[in-house]
Amino acid sequence: MSRPVAVLVGTMGAGKTTAGRLLAEALGVGFLDSDHAVEAHAGKSVQDIFVDDGEAAFRTLEREAVAAALESHDGVLALGGGAVLDASTRALLADQQVVFLRVGLADAVKRVGLGAGRPLLLGNVRSRVKQLLDERTPVYEGLARISVDTDGRTPQDVVAEVVGALGRLDTSSPRGSDYSTSGEEER
């Protein structure tokens, strides 16, 4: 059984897919986005799954895709923002190298724009993003061994910090030594 070298979590707009691809490249491993795995399995987009089948059906597919990836993917895995809301997924993440990409409201809203293609952002995008940040941030923080702020930073800067933090984790204990930064430390 293999396991990911890093599992990226965070809300939409945190940069999980962009940073994940760059991180995988920097580490010389493969990249997998759980939303893309769900789409490949379902044969349709996340947005179409939400519209055609509902959020509950999507969450079931997501839970299955994440569980399969945690068992078999040995690269970088980026989870959809809501994947961590499932208790069984959180349990599977307990012994993983979870990296929380933290984003503030202003940057998240700027990055997601009008929310096109994001079914959870129907209506007032700013209000909905704030609600998602408020609900999910404590869950991300509770799972993370590494936390990195992404506000106002390039994906390359974020990835460089994640690579450094992965190298500093004490892997001898189940959770290791957690690492958190605001992106302002000396490099």
Secondary structure by P-SEA (a helix, b strand, c coil): cccccbbbbbccccaaaaaaaaaaaaacbbbbbaaaaaaaaacccaaaaaaaccaaaaaaaaaaaaaaaaaccccbbbbcccccccaaaaaaacccbbbbbcccaaaaaaaaccccccccccccaaaaaaaaaaacaaaaaaaccbbbbcccccaaaaaaaaaaaaaaccccccccbbbbccccccc
